[in-house]
Amino acid sequence: MSAVEGEGRGRLSPAVAAVRNAVGEFFDAHSVMSGSLVLVAVSGGADSMALAAATRFVADKRGVRVAAAIIDHGLQDGSDEVAARTAKRLTELGIADVVIRRVEVGTDGGPEAAAREARYLGLMDIANELGATVILTGHTRNDQAESVILGLTRGSGPGSVRGMPAFDGIVGRPLLDVSRDTTVDACAAEGIQPWDDPHNGDPTFTRVRIRTTVIPTLESELGPGIVDALARTAELLRDDDDALDLLAAGMARTVMSTDGEVTLDVAGTASKPRALRTRLIRLAAAEAFLSSLSYVQTDTVDGLLTDWHGQKPIDVTGGSVVRQDGRLIFRPRSEA
């Protein structure tokens, strides 16, 4: 069903229609049913306010309940006032159930990562308290492009370049095919005054530099369409990455043993292409250590398969890996 059903022809802003249709398509694709509750994460910016307005409209047509969550990170003076104003605007949009939650932001991983972790933990708590079946965020196609560039700088393979999924079972991102300009236009068309977060212009944040310097430079030097190309790349890589993960999971049933200790059969694993070998190594490490290996650690363990010359056990996160009697043995730290 079209998200703009019920509107008079020719009177609806194309931007508003685009955002509403994106929400409607998400509801269809992920079976958001009548009577269920969706929680919209709202910062007060154009992306999340456009999402909130569209979600309220679509939900009303379908009998879906809507609540909104405002996470106050406390990182700026007056953040509580911004949260209160945003809550008032949401109420004016017809969303009566609005929760403001102050969170404590740690330091692990840098300010951006720490704020993101605190935000999602807060959103999860609110969703659990309200009984929401899904949390919606206002990430756009521009955010997806920025995520791809961030992933490229890490150099850690398709897992970090695949971008954000439209839905991960808990968090939904209906606007990944909608541009940031469209959400700004949608707010203007609906008379919504979004909040302009000063942090969005602060060049000390990596994502801000990507948004304000890197992508404009790429478009200037290479031509327009960079955002769409990067987002499309993420989608293609995600498809390939999922397929390889599925293949590796199937192969693990024949080359990995968890009987007593976690091991990989050397001959069976070494014969696989590198993209599958490294996945099998990470699967075994996750099973044995309940943790993930870095790129360097995975590559070093792969050397036990492809460049064997009697190496000693290799220390990795959570334990060690040793080649012995035709198998790679993954020993947790307490047993190493």
N, C-alpha and C positions, 0 to 999 in steps of 0.2 A: 504494500500500500504506500502511495506517495505521502511523504511527510507534509506536503503542502495541500493535501486534500481539504476542501472546505474553504479555501481562499479564492477570492474572485480573480478571474483571469486578468492578467495585465496590471494588477495592482500590487503585486508582491515583489519586493526587491530580489534580484537574482542572487545576491549574496545571502540573504535570509533563507531563500529557497535551497541554496546549496548546502548550508549548514543543517537545515531541517532534514533534507533528504539524506545527508550523511548519517545523521542519528537514526532515521528510520531504517536505512539499510543495515546499520549495525544491529538494531533490534531484531530485524528479520534474520540476519546471518547467525546470530548467537541466541536466538530463541528467548528473548526477553518477553516474558508472558504477562498477561493481564493479572493484576493483583500483586505482582512482585514489586520490590523496592529497589530503585537505583540511587546510588549516592554520587553526586557530582562534586568533584574537587574544584573549588573556586578560589583563585587568588585575587580576583578583582580586575585582572587584565582583560584585554579584548578577547583573547582566545577562550578563556574559561567562562566569561560572561556570555559570549555568543553561544557557547555550548549549553550553558544553563538555560538560556531562553529557549533554545531549540528543543532541548530535552523536555522542558516543561510542556511545550506545545505538543510534541509527538506523544508524550506520556499521557496527556489529557485525552487525546484521541483514542488511545489504546487501553485505557484503564490501568496504566502503570503508575505506581506511586513514586514520587521524587523527593529526595532530601538533598541538602547541600552541606558540604563541610569546608570550613575555612581554617586553614592551618596558619597560626601565628608563630613564626619562627623566633620572634623577639630580637631580630638582628638589626632592626632600624628603630630610631626614635619615632614614637607615634604609631607603631605597628598595630597596637590595640585599637587605635582610632580608625585606621584603614580597615581593619577587620569588621568593626562595628558598622562603618559606612557600607561596606560590601554586603553585609547581612541585611541592611535596610533595603538596598537595591534589589537583592534577591527576593525579599518579601514583596516588594512592589511588582516583581515579575510574576508573582503567584506561587512562589515556593515558600510555604509556611514553616517547614521543618528545616531550620538552619542551625548547625552546630559550629561554634567557634572553639578551637582547641589550641591552647598554648603548648608548645613542645620545647624540649631542651635539645639544642644542637651541639653535638660533640665535635671532635677534631679529627677523628680517623679519616684518612683518605683526602683531606683537604676540605675547605669550606663548602664547595659545591656538593661533593659526595656526602658530606656529613649532613647538610641541610636536606638533601634528597632522602637519605635514610630516615631521618627524623620525621619528615613529611609523610612518607609511606607508612611508617609504623603508626603515626597518628591516624591516618586514614583507615588503616586496618582496624584499629581499635574502635573507631566510630562506626565503621561498617558492621562490626560484630555486635556492638551495642544496639544498633538500630535494626539488625537483621537484613541488611542490604545484600542482594545477590551479586551485585557488580558495582565496582567503583569506576566512574568515568572521568577521564582527564582530558584537558583541552590541547594536547599535543597536535601540532599541525604538520603539514608536509615540510615546512621550513625547519621545524624541530628535528624531523627525520633526517634531513640533509645534514644538519649540524652534527647529529649523532654519528653519521657515517664518517664525516671528517675526523671527529674525535677518535673513532675506532681505528681509522687509518694511522693516526699518529701513535697509537699504542703498538701497532705492528704485531698483533696477536691473532691474526687469522680471521676467517669469516665470522666466528662467533662474536667479534666485537664490531664488525662492519655490517652486520645484518640488520642493524637498526632496531627500532622498537616494534613489537608485534601489535597488531590491531587488538588482540585479546589474548591474555595469558592464563585465562581461567579465573582470574580475580579482577584485574585491572583492564578496562576497555579504553581504546583510543579511537573514537569514531571519526576524528577529523584528520587522520593521517593523509587523506587525499584532498584536503582543503588547504588553501594557502593562508598565510597570516594576513595578507591584504584582504582576503575575503571575510575573515572574522572581524577585522576593523570596520569594513564596509557594512557588515551585518549589524554591528553595534550602532553605527551611525544611523542606519535605516530604522532601527527600532527605538531610537532615542535613548540608548544606554550610554552612560558616561563611564567608560572603563578607567581603572587606575593605571597610571604609568609608573611602574616600579623603577626607582632610580638605579637599582642593581642591574637593570637591563641595559644600561648605558655605561656600566663600570668596566673599564678595560682590564681590571685586575682578574676578572673572571674569564677563563679560557673560552667558554661558550660565547660570551659577548664579543670577544675578539674574532671568533669565527664568523659570527653574525654580521659584525659591523666592518670588518676588514678583509677577512679571507674570502668569503663568498663574493662580496662586491668586486674584489680584485680578480677573482676567477672569471666573473661575468664580464668584466672590462677587458680582460686579455683574451678570453676564449669565446665570448659571446653569451647571449642570454640562454636560459633553460638549464643552468647548472643545478638549481634546486630540484627540478623535476628529474634530471638525469641521476643525481645522487640518490634520491628517494627510490627511483626505479631500480638502481643498482642494489639497494638494500633488499628490495622485494625479491629480486632474482637470486641474490646470495642466500637469502633465508630459505628459499625453496631448495636450493642445492644443499645447503647445510643440513636441513631437515632430512633430506634423502640419504645423505651420507651417515647421519646419526642413526637412522633406521637400519641401514645396512650393517653398521658396526654392531648395533644391539643384537641383530640376528646372528652375526658371526661370533659374538661373545659366547653364545650358547654352545659353540663347538670348540672354542680355543681357551675359554676361561673356566677355571675350576674354583669353587668356593668351599670345597670339602676340607675343613680343618684350617686351611690357609688359602689366601687368594693367589692364584698363579695363572700365568699365560703360557700356552704351549709355544715354544720358540719357533719350531718349523712352521706351524700353522699360521702364526702371527707374522713372521718375517716375510712370508710369501705375499702378503697383502700390499697394495699400494700405500704409500706413506700417509695419505689422508685417512685411510682406515686404520693403519697401525697406530697412529697417534691417538685416535679415538678409542681404540681398544685399551691402550695404556692408561688413558684418563678414566675409562670405565673401571678398570681394575683398581686404580688408585682411589677412586671414589668409594668403591666397595670395601677396600681394605682400610683406608685412612679416614673416610668420611670427610675428605677435603679434596681440593683441586690442585693440580700441578701447574707451575708456570710453564711458559713456552720453553725456557732453557732447560728446566728439569725434564720435561717431556722429551725434548730432543736428546738429552743425555741418556735417558732410559732407552730411547729408540736405538742408540748406539750399541746397547747390549744385544740387540737383535741383528743389526746390519753391519756392525764393525767390531765383532767380538775378538778380543785378543787377551782374554783372561782378566778383565777388569775386576777390581774389588767392588764390594757393595756400594751402591750410590745412595747417599743421603738425600732425601726429598722431604717435602712438607708432610709431616705426620709419620714418617718412618724411613724405611730404606727398601731398595730393590736390588736383588742379586740374581745372577744367572747361575743355575745349578741343575745338573742332570736333565738338560733339555727343556727347562722351564724358567720363566721369570717369576721369582717369588717376591711378593709384596708384603713386607713385614712391618706391622705397626710399631711405633716407637717403643712401647712397653715390651715388645718382643725382639727389637732390633739389637 
